[in-house]
């Protein structure tokens, strides 16, 4: 999706869900606005609701064997350094993974001084060195990376030469050699080695 094709969101971003039937060339896409990053489970549930709403308009044979091929958070601002900083704050407990910034009331009983600030700063430096790829979608991250890092993308292609990015992401997570971190500023791919 080019910058001119991308819809404008006034707050937050949106989730793009792409469902395909591997036996046919048919595809269903839906855009789910989201004020906050939320979780992939939430986005999957919203995509299922949208699909149920649109089922009468589509041929029922499409849904037999249809799979979620891609679930991408489209941030309002795509920025590598902000994504790394957010991931470091997540690791240090400074932000919530699904609600973004922690409520201000939480800071009332958590005293954070200079020593605490040094902790995310160290994590930030480490993460900056670990970044293999960055982008908006898993497809963009995997194809833009300098090295494939042992990921065989061809094994996830269907008969119509489309990659099932959801399955590939699940297997990357299971292998635990690398980590994918979705942030409000884009998707990071980190090397755990």
C-alpha positions, -999 to 999 in steps of 0.1 A, spaced: 0 0 0 16 33 -11 14 65 9 -12 79 -15 -35 48 -11 -33 48 27 -64 61 44 -59 90 68 -66 83 105 -70 113 129 -61 93 160 -42 61 163 -38 38 133 -57 8 119 -53 -29 114 -54 -44 79 -67 -79 78 -62 -99 46 -80 -133 43 -73 -156 14 -86 -190 3 -55 -209 -7 -75 -231 -31 -87 -200 -51 -74 -166 -60 -101 -149 -40 -92 -124 -13 -110 -104 14 -96 -73 30 -109 -52 58 -95 -22 76 -102 -19 114 -96 16 129 -79 15 163 -72 44 186 -45 24 203 -22 -4 192 -42 -31 211 -33 -68 205 -33 -91 175 -60 -112 192 -83 -81 194 -76 -73 157 -83 -110 147 -116 -108 166 -126 -75 149 -116 -90 115 -139 -120 122 -168 -97 131 -162 -77 99 -161 -110 79 -193 -122 95 -210 -88 87 -198 -91 50 -205 -129 46 -239 -124 29 -223 -102 2 -196 -129 -6 -199 -163 -21 -201 -189 8 -176 -211 -10 -149 -185 -3 -151 -190 34 -146 -228 32 -109 -231 37 -102 -194 40 -72 -184 62 -59 -152 77 -29 -144 55 -18 -111 69 -27 -89 99 -8 -56 99 -10 -26 121 -8 5 100 7 32 123 -1 68 119 36 75 121 62 50 108 95 57 126 123 33 133 139 52 163 106 58 180 98 21 176 131 11 192 125 35 221 90 22 226 102 -14 226 128 -5 252 102 12 274 80 -19 270 109 -42 281 116 -19 311 79 -18 321 73 18 312 45 12 287 17 -13 284 18 -36 253 -18 -31 243 -27 3 258 5 22 249 15 46 276 7 36 312 -20 57 330 -6 87 349 -21 74 381 4 45 380 33 69 383 19 82 416 31 52 435 61 43 414 90 66 420 113 66 391 146 84 393 177 86 373 186 50 380 153 38 364 159 61 334 193 45 328 177 11 326 156 17 295 185 37 280 207 6 282 180 -16 267 175 10 240 212 8 230 211 -30 230 179 -32 209 194 -7 184 222 -32 177 198 -62 175 175 -48 148 175 -69 117 145 -53 100 119 -26 104 88 -17 86 50 -16 86 42 -52 78 59 -86 82 62 -88 44 81 -54 44 103 -64 73 112 -98 59 119 -87 24 138 -56 34 162 -74 58 198 -76 47 199 -113 54 171 -139 55 183 -152 90 173 -187 83 137 -179 72 126 -197 40 98 -175 27 92 -198 -3 79 -225 21 50 -203 30 38 -196 -6 5 -211 -18 -4 -222 -53 -10 -186 -64 25 -174 -53 10 -156 -22 29 -158 11 9 -167 43 26 -141 65 6 -151 96 20 -187 95 55 -174 89 52 -150 119 40 -179 141 69 -201 131 94 -172 136 80 -168 171 83 -206 178 119 -208 167 128 -180 192 160 -172 173 146 -138 165 118 -116 180 91 -96 163 79 -66 183 49 -46 171 50 -10 183 27 20 176 55 32 152 61 0 132 72 -36 134 107 -44 147 126 -77 139 153 -83 165 181 -109 165 182 -128 198 216 -143 191 
